[in-house]
Structures are given as structure tokens and as C-alpha cells.
Amino acid sequence: RLQTKKEENKLKKEEKKIKDDEFKLFQDKPKFGEIVHEPPTLTLPKRSKFDKSKAGMKDLLLKEKLKNQNSFNETNRKKNN
């Protein structure tokens, strides 16, 4: 059991080291005397304000049924008038 714990800890340390090495690739180290006016900006693709796939953003089932019922009632009123 002790041996497996040591192996697990060793694997975790190696994974952490790999993550740290990957992060170092994205770092930009300015040379001595170089002037930096602002940090780099990240440009990300724009997302729509109302993403329906997120939880809580979909319409309720009752709301859909009421909307269908209202449109049905409006068509009946037009025929009667």
C-alpha cells in the first residue's frame, strides 16, 4: 500500500511539473530596459448574450403551451369576426 501511495504522489508531481512547463511557454519576459506600456490583450470569440443551451435560459413548457393556445384563440377570433 505504501508503495502505491509513493507512486501516486510521484505521478502527481510529474503532472504538476508538466503543467508548469506548459505555462512557461506562454510567458513573455521583457528584456532589461525594455518599456512595456500595457499588458497583452486576449481576443476571444464573441458569445451571444442569451445562450439557450445554458441552464435556466430555456423557456418553460407551460409558457410554450400558453403561447400556442393564445395563437389558436386569435385565429378563432379572426374567423368569428
PyMOL commands that set and color helices and strands:
alter all, ss='L'
color gray80, all
select helices_A, chain A and resi 2-25+61-80
alter helices_A, ss='H'
color red, helices_A
deselect
rebuild
show_as cartoon
